[in-house]
Amino acid sequence: MDNFWDFHIHSGLSPCAMDDMTPNNIVNMALIKKLDGIAITDHNSVENLSSFYHLAKIKDIGFLPGIEITTREEIHVLIFFEDLTPVNYIREVLQKNLPDIQNSKEIFGNQLIYSMDDQVIAEEKKLLMNATKLTFEQTLNLSKEIDGVLIPAHVDRKSFSVLSNLGFIPPEFNGKFLEISEGVSKSEFYKEHPSTKKYQILQNSDAHQLTNILERGKANFFNKEPYKSILQSLK
């Protein structure tokens, strides 16, 4: 069976995302675009995952909980996990490691937490765009602690990527996927960065507004294997 996924979508909790990036709007847009599954990966926060997780079950679309963490080196990494079990632990880690700087809504935008029916139930006060105190290695260890998968985000970019900020993929990273931006040629990327040829490539929307969510034909394709979760396909 076909299995098309967009693994990098921001809800209205991320300050750079539109306020209408609500659970129902995102899930319904993904269904309109005939996706089989999505992941929500807000900046340095897991507060909207529960609403999306339960709504996805009702709407019968695949859902992978995730987060986009900014490391101390200002590298963006995606971490995915199987279900909501690690959420409280991740929340505790981030509370200790995200700088206590308040969000300025006028400058950075809202940071909205939604109920399953799209009601705003709270706002995150800490600015989520800041780098955490976690190094790349510590973030990798966090993903292992929760039996998750870490994937370096948009490694083709000139900022907030592991290649731009470190110049190489750290040897402790033993994953099999890297993410590059939608529209970037895989062959050209490999040509420019030959050391990355051992990795497989994901291309996601990094959607901050509804229209950015990937169409089925541009989404990441996996063969759907019996008894194998999408998380296991990423490992």
N, C-alpha and C positions, 0 to 999 in steps of 0.2 A: 504494500500500500504506500502511496506517496505521503511524504511528510515534509511540509514546507514551513520554515520558521524564520521569524525576525527576533533575534536575541538581544536587541539593544534599543529599548524604548523607555523614555522618561515620562513620568506622570507630572502633574502640576505641583508635586512636592519639590521637584528640582527647580531652583530659582530661574533657570534659563528657559523653562518650558512654559507653554501657554496654559492658562487656567482651565481651559476646556479639555485638558488631557486627564479626564476622569475615568474611573473604571468602565462605566458603560460605553462612553464614547470610544475609548481605545479598543475594547473588546469587540464592539459592533463594527468599527472600522476594519479591524483585522478579519472579521467574518465577511464583510463586504468585499475585501480584497482576497478572500478565499485562502487565508492562511490556516494551517493546521495547528499552529501554536505560536506563542509569544513569550518573551521574558520582560519583566519590568526591572529596570536597573537605574534607580535614582541615585543621585550623587550623595554618597556618605550617609545613606539613611535606608531603613527597612520599614518605615512606618506605614506605607500604603500597601505592603505585600499581602496582608491578610484579606483586605477587601477584594483585591484582584484575584487572589487564590480561590476564594469561595465563589465569586461571580463566574470565574472561568469554568468551574465545575457545573454550575447551573446552565451556562451557555454552551457547554460541551465543546470547549476549545482547549487545546493543550496549553499548559502554563508552567513555566519554570521560574521559581523565585530567584531574584538576583540583586546585585548592587554594583554600582560603579564607585570604587574607592580611589581617592587621590592620595598617593603615597607621599612620604616626606620629600622624595625627590621630584615631586610634582609629575608623577607618572599616573595615568589613568589605567586601571585594571578592572576587568569584569570578574565577579565571582558568582557562580551559580551553585544552588544546592537543591536537594530533592524535594523538600517540603518546608513547612514553617517551623520545624523543631529547633533549628539554630537561631531563630530570630532574636530571642531574648539575649542570648550570649553575644551575638553580633552587636546588638544595641548597647550592651554594657561596654564592650571594647571601644565602640565609637564614642561613647560618652566620655571615656577617659582620654581619648586620643584626638578628638576634634577640638580645635581651639575655641575657647569660650568668647567668641566674637558674635555680636548680635547682627542679624540680618537687617539691612536697610531696604525695605520694600520699594522705595522710590527709585533706588539705584539698581538693585538686582532682581526685583520681582517678588511675587508671592511664593510661599513654600507651604502648600495646602495639603492637609491630610483629609481623605475622603472616606465616607461610609460606602457600603456596597451599592447604595442607591444614589451616589454622586453628591451627597450632602457634605459640605465642609464642616468637619467636626472639630478641627483644631488647626493651628498653624505652628510650624516649627520655628522657634525663635533664633536658634543658632544658625549662622550663615553656613550653608552646606557646601559652598563652592571652594572653601579653603582646603589646603593640603592638611592631611592628618599627620600625626607624629609617627605613624607606622612606616617603616622602610619597606621597600619592595620585598625583601626577604621575610620580614615579619608578616606582611600581607599574604605572601605565599604560604607561610606557616599557618596563618589563620584559616585559609581555605582548606588546608589538610586537616586541621583540627575538627572542622565541621563536615569532613568527607565531601567537600565541594570540588569545584573545578575553577581554576583561575585562568583567564585568557587576557593577555595584554591587549588593550583597546587601541583602535585606530593608529597602528604603529607606523603608518605612512606619513603622519602629520608632522609638522615642524615644531609643534609644541605639545606638551602633555602626553608624549608617547615615550615608550622605553627606548626606542632607537634614537629619537631626537635628544633625549635628556641624558642617556647613558652612552649611546653610540653602539650598543651591542645588546644581545639577549643574555641576561645573567646565566651563568652555568647551572645555578641551582634550579632554574626553571626547566622542568622535565615534561611539560605539557605537549600536546600535539597540535594545538591550534593557535594561530595569531589572528587578530581582526585587522582588516584594512577598510578604509572608507568605501562606501557605495560609489560606484562609477570609476574607481581606480582599476587599471588593468593589472590583473594578477601577473601576467607574463612580464610586464614592465617593472612591476614591484620586485619580482624575483631577480630580474636583470640588474636592478639598481642595488639590491641587497642579496647577493648570492648566498650569504651565510644562512639565510632564512629558508632555503629550498627544502630543508628537512621537515618544515612545518606545513600543515594544511592551513587553508585560508577560510575565514568566515567574512562575509560582507553583510553588515546590518545597516539599518536605517539611521541609528542614533537619533531617533525621532524626538523632536521637541514640539512638534505640532502634528495634528492628525493626518494631514495630507502627506507627511513624510514617511509614514508607515509603509513598508515594502509591499508591492504587488506580489502575487503568488509567483509569477514568472521570474522575479528577481530575488526571491527569498532563498535561504539556505536549504538545500535538499538533502534529506537522509532517507535511506531505505528503512522502512518501519519493520523492525525485527520483533518477532514474538518474545515476550518476557524481557525485553531490553528497553529501559527507559531512555528518554532523550539525554538525560544527564550522563548515562553510561556511554552513550554514543560520542559524547564530548571528551571522555576520559582517554 
